[in-house]
Amino acid sequence: MPGAPKAVPVSSPVRANKARDISDRRFHRTARLLSAADYQRVFDGPRRSADRWFTVLAVNNQVGRARLGLAISKKQARRAVDRNRLKRLIRESFRCQREQFDGTDLVVMARSAALSINNAKLRESLERHFSKLAGPMRAQSIPGKLPPFSL
């Protein structure tokens, strides 16, 4: 057809850049907490942020990059489809904000109230948790700068 737009060839630079951009946003294995010891280290002495829908725990790591762990229990979300929805939402929120957390391990735990709330509200909640935790974690990782004192 003379008026139809042309398809972009497979080897075009536009397509290659788009593929590279997408692969950069993946949730790589290196961005996950994998071992029980990693989770235990976060559970032992974390900074916390909590609301009705999530509890987020954060602790500095020696790896130098942000890593995420998910603790979505069957007790809180009985159906697999609900647990998977929460996990997708948490991973996406983490991917969008992980630059704030260089050298930090995070564990996100969901509460049963999160099942009845829409995705937009859950994203806002996660953004608040992440921004609340990003400042103190960054201050701890800067040599010579003390973290804020709190009771």
N, C-alpha and C positions, 0 to 999 in steps of 0.2 A: 504494500500500500504506500502511496506517495506521501500521505499526511501522517503516517504512524511513526512514533519515535523509534529510533534505532536502539537495539539492545547493546549494552556495554559488553565488549569482548572480555573473555575470561582473563586474559593476560594484561588487561588495562591497569594503569597505576591507580586509578580510582578504586577499582575493586580490590586491589592488593592492600591499599591503605585501609579500606573499610574492614577487611579481614583482620588486619593487624590490630586495629582499634578494638574489635570485638574480642580477640584473643587476650588483649591486655586487661580486659574487664572480667575475665573468667575467675572463678573461685578455685585457684590452684591448690594443690595438696600442701604446698609450703605456707599457705595462708590459713591452714586448719590446725587445731589442736588434735593430735592423733593418739597420744598414749594416755593411759590412766595417770601416769606420773605428772604429765602436763596439766591435766584437769585438777589433780590433787594440789599442785602448787598454787593454782588459782584459788581453790576453795580454802586453802590454809590461811592466807593473809591478804584478802583483797580490799580494794576500795569498792564501795557499793553505790548503786543507784537503783531505786525501786519505786514502782507505782502499782496501780491495780492490775496492770497487764503484764509487766515484765520486771524481772530483777536482773540487773547487769553487774557482773563482777569483773574487775580489772586489776592486773598486776603487771609490773614491768618484767620483761624477759631479757635474756642475753642473746637472743637471735638477731635482734636489730630490725625486725619487721613485725607488723601487726598480724596476729593470728586469732581466729575465732573458733570457739567451741559452742555447741548447742546442747542444751539439756532440756528437751521437750518430752516430758514423761507421759506415759499412757494414763496415769492417774489424773493428769490435768487435761489431756486431750485424748479421749477414748478412740476416736476414729482416726485411721491413718491419713485420710484426706485432710483432716483438720491439722494434724501434726505437720504434714508436708506443706500446707499453706503457710503456717507460721514459719517453718524453716526457710522457705523460699523468700518470704518477706524479710526475715532477719538477715539472710545472706545478701540480699540486694541492698538493703540499707547499709550494711557493713562495707560492701564493695564501693558504694558511693562516698563513704566517709573514711576509708581506711588510711588515707594519707595523714590524718590527724593523730594516728596511733602508732607511729613508728616505734618499735621496741616494746609493744604492749600485747599481752594475752588477755582476751575477753571471753567470758562465758555468759551466754544469755539464757535465762530460764524463763519460761512462759507460765503464766497463771491461767486458770480455767476461764476467768473473765475475758481473756483475749479472744476467745472463740466467738463471742457475740458482738464484737466490734468490727467496723469496716476497716479495710486496709489503710485508708488515708489516716485515720486516727492512730492506728498502730505504728505507721511510719513516723508520724509526728512524735509519738511517745519514744520511739527508738532514737530519733534525732536529738530529743532532749537529753536522754540518758548519755548518748555518745558525746554531746557537747559538754555536759556536766563532768564527765570523766576525762575528757581529753586534756583540759587545762592542768589538773593535778598530776596526771601521768606524765605530761611533757615536762613539768617543773621538776619532777623526781629524776627524770633522765638527763637533765642538764647538769653537768658537773659543777659543783660549787654553789648551786642554787638549792635552797631548802624548800621542801614541799610546804604548803600552807598547813598551819596547825589547826586542828579541830578536835573537839571533845566528843 
